[in-house]
Amino acid sequence: MRSLGYKPLKHARKSFLPSLAAALLILFTGCTDRRVVELPAISPTETQRHQPGRFVWHDLVTDDLPAAKRFYGNLFGWRFTDFTSGNFDYSVAWNHGRPISGLVAKDTEPPHPVSQWLSLLSVEDVDRAARLAEQSGGTVPLMPVNAPERGRFAVIRDPDGAPLTVIRTRWGDPEAIEPEEGDWFWNELWTEDIDRAARFYRELAGYRLDVMPHDSDHEAYRIFKRDGVPRAGAAKHPLTGGQPTWMPYVRVADLAGTVSRAESLGGKVLIAPRPDIRSGTVTVIADPSGATFGIQQIPPSK
């Protein structure tokens, strides 16, 4: 993964996210007492293999599920399979014949809409991860719960407030493949205190930190590695006043065309392509409900 090379942006839109914890508790009302949630598996096959430290799934918590499906379906060509479980609706997004994401409808009254992509990180032990998060200055908005087909998971916040789902999948993590167009391919922590984040995720996920070379105009870009494999990046938050977050990225073949299509579908460009940001190959977008994600143009492998 190449250096991000972000410079802080002035007058950028602040995140309107209020309390993700409150939204999650509302989302799983009726489920947390028995600690069981009905959710589909995230892998189409039983791999029986776990890769702790790898991001294995992404869930969108949205206040308008039908609109979100229209947006991402038209933007990336995703197709959807719908599930109903208890008091919430859940949709699985498919790309190139593989499930890659979940979209879940939550019920939060205005004026506090909360829509956000949550990245799911594979860990050895979810309960241990939740305890470590609290012991290391983080919080656990959603305590560990079981989904018979999916596995055991919890939602944590690191000490700076970036939310993350930790999971131990029931049937094994999805097979690691080369990301295709429209697939998630990278996750990046945007935070103000990278050194503190490095300590936290070293304990939580077994990460080691590499520092990418950089020039004097840019903050150093860090790579989180486990067993020598790059798993995620970390950088100073590029949006002035933005809340710490894990930013997921989708691979695209036509950056300009994808940006134009996103805007025509009601999305907003938060960080436009610039020569000093990965040679103009990256954009960060907010969907119509405010959930943010990145896209990067990567040429096909020869």
N, C-alpha and C positions, 0 to 999 in steps of 0.2 A: 504494500500500500504506500503510495507516494505521500510526501509531506503535504499537509493541508495548506500551510502557509497563509492562514487567515490574518488579516489585520482587523482590529476592532472597528465595527461599523458605527457611525454616529447616527443618531436620530432613528435607530431601528425600532420596529414595533415591539413593545414589551409583551411578554406572554401574559394572556389573560387567565391562565389556569389558576383557580383558587385552591381548593382542597381536594386533591386527587384521592386522598384517604377517604373522605366523606363519600365521594362518588363510588368508590369500590365497595364500601360497606353497604351502600344502597343497592348496588348492583347484585351483591350476593346475599341480600336479605332473605332469610329463610333457609340459607344454605350453611352459613357459618356455624350455627349452633350444632349441627350434626357433623360438621367438617367434611361434608361430601358434596361435590358439585358434578353435575352431569355435563361433560364436555367430550367431544370426539377426540380420538388419538391424533397426534400431529404427524405421524409417519404412516404412509400407506402399507408399509411392510414391517414385520417384527424383526428389527435388526439385532435386538438383544445386545446392543453395544452402546455404551455411554461415553461421551467425550466431554468431561468436565472442563469448563472454561470456554466452550464453544457456544455461540448464539444459535439456537436451533429453531426459533419460531418468533413471530411477531403478532400481537393482538392489538386491534384498534378498538378503544373504548369510545363510542360515539353517541351523540344525542339524536342522530338521524340516520338509522341504519339503511333505509332505502336510498337516501341521497348519497350516502357513502359508497354504496354498491354501484350506483350509476357513475359516480365520479371515477372510482378506481377501475371499474370495468371499461369505461370509455378511454381512460388515460393509458392503461397498461394492457388492456385486453384480457384482464382476469375474468374468470367465470366463477360462479358461486353455487354452493350447496347449503341449504338452510336447515337449521336444527332449532327445535324449541325445547327448552329444559326449564321446568319449574316456572319461575317468574321472569325469565329473560330469554331473548332471542339471540341466536348465534349463527353466523354465516361463515363458511370456510371458503377462502379464495384459492382458486386453482390457476396455475400457470404452466404451460407446456405439459399438461396432464399430471401435474404434481400439486398436492396441497402445500401452500406456502404461508398462509396467514389466516387469522380469524378476525372477524368483525363482530363486535358484541354491542347490543343496544342497552343503554343504561337509562335510568329514569331519574333525571335531576331537574328540578324546577328552575326557571330563570329567577334571579339574574345571575346564576352561577353555572353556566354551561361548562362542562369539562370534557373535552375530546382530546385524546392523545394516543399515539402509538406507544405500546409497551413492548420492549424487547425481552425475550425469554432466554435466560442463561442456564445452561446445564451445570448442575452441581452434584457432588457425591451424596450430600445429605441436606435436605431442605431445612429440617429442624435445626441442625447445627448452623446452617447459613443464617437463619433468622436470629438465633442467639448471638452469633458473631456480629451481625449487623447492629443489634442493640448494644452489645458490649463495646463496640467501636465507635459509638456516637451516632449511629443511624437509627431509623425507626422501622417498624413493621406495620404498615397500614392494613394489610390483610395477612393474618396469621396462617400458618400452613393448613391447607385443605387438601382433600383427596378427590380426584376425578377418576373413577374406576378404569376408564379407557385411556386417559391422558397421563395420569401419574399424580404425584404429590407436588404442590407448588405453593408459593407465598409471594406477596409483593412487599418489597423493602424500599426504603429510601436511604441513600448513603448520607454521610454527615453533612453534605452540602445541599441535600434535598432531591437529588436526581433519582427518579423512580425506576425500578427494575423488577422483573419477575424472575425468581429462581425456581428451577424445576428439576425433578428427577422423573424422567419419563417412564411409563409403565412397561412399554414394549421395546424400549431402546430409542436412541436419538435417530432422527432421519439420516439417511445415507448422505455423506458429504460428497457433493458433485460440483463441477465447474458451473458457477452461476450463469444462467442464460439471460437474454433480454427480458426485462420485467421481473427478474428475481431479486430478492434481497442479497447483498453481497458483502456488506460492511456495517459495523456499528462504531459509533464514535461518542465518547464522553465529552460534553461541553461543560466546563466547570471553572471556578475561579481559583481553586487551590489544588493544583495537579499533584503536588507532593503528598498532601493529605489523602487524596483519592488513591494514589499509588499504594500507600500503606493499607488503606481499607481493602482494596481489591486484591492485594497480595494475600491477605488473610482470608478473604471471602472466596476467591476463585483460584488461588495459587498462581497468580500472574507475576511475571517479572517484567521490568520496564526497560525498553530500549529508547534512546533519544535519537531522533532523526537529525542529520546535519541541517543547519539553517543559517541564513545570513542575518546580519544585524537588524534588518527591518522586520523580522518575523519572530514570534515566540516559537520556542522549540516545540516540535510535534513529537508526541510519545506513542510508542507501540506497546500494547499489552501482549505478552507472549506467554504461552504455556507449553512446556516440553519443546521449546524452540519454535513453535508454530505461532505466527501472528494471529491474534484473535480479535483485536479491537484497537482503536486509536483513542487518544486523549489530547485535548487542546483547550487553550483558554477560550472561554465563551466569546464568540464573535459578535453577538448582538448586545449592544449596550443595554443594561437593565434586564437582560433575559435570565430566566430561571435555569439552574443547572439541569441538564437532561441527557439522556442517551439518544443520540440522533441516528436513526437507521437510514441506509442508502439503498436505492434500487438502481440496477444496471439498465442503461438505455443505449440505443444505437444512434439516436438522433436527438441531441440535446435541445437544439433550437425548436424542432418540431414538437417535442414533448412539452417544453415550456409554453409554447403558443397554445397547445391543446389544453394544458392545465388551466391557463388563464381563461380560455373560452368556456371551460366547464365550471368556472367560479372560484378557482384557486388563486392564491396570491403569491407572488415571488418575494421572498424575504431576503434572499441573497442571490443577486443576479450573476451570470457568468462574468468573470473578470480574469484578465491575463495573469494576475498575481495569485489566483486561487486555482491551483492545479491546472495551470495553462488554459484556463477558461473552460474546463470540462465539467464543472460542478455547478449545481443550482440547489438552493433550499426553498421549498415550497410549503405553504400552508393550504390544506384542503378547505372546502367551504365552511367546515365547522371549526377550523382553527388548528387541527392536528397537523404537526409539521413532520416533514421527511425530506431527505436529500435524494437527488438523482445525480448520476455521473455517467458520462459518455465514455464507454470503453470499446475500442475496436474489436471486432471478432478475432479469435485466435486463428493463426494461420496453421 
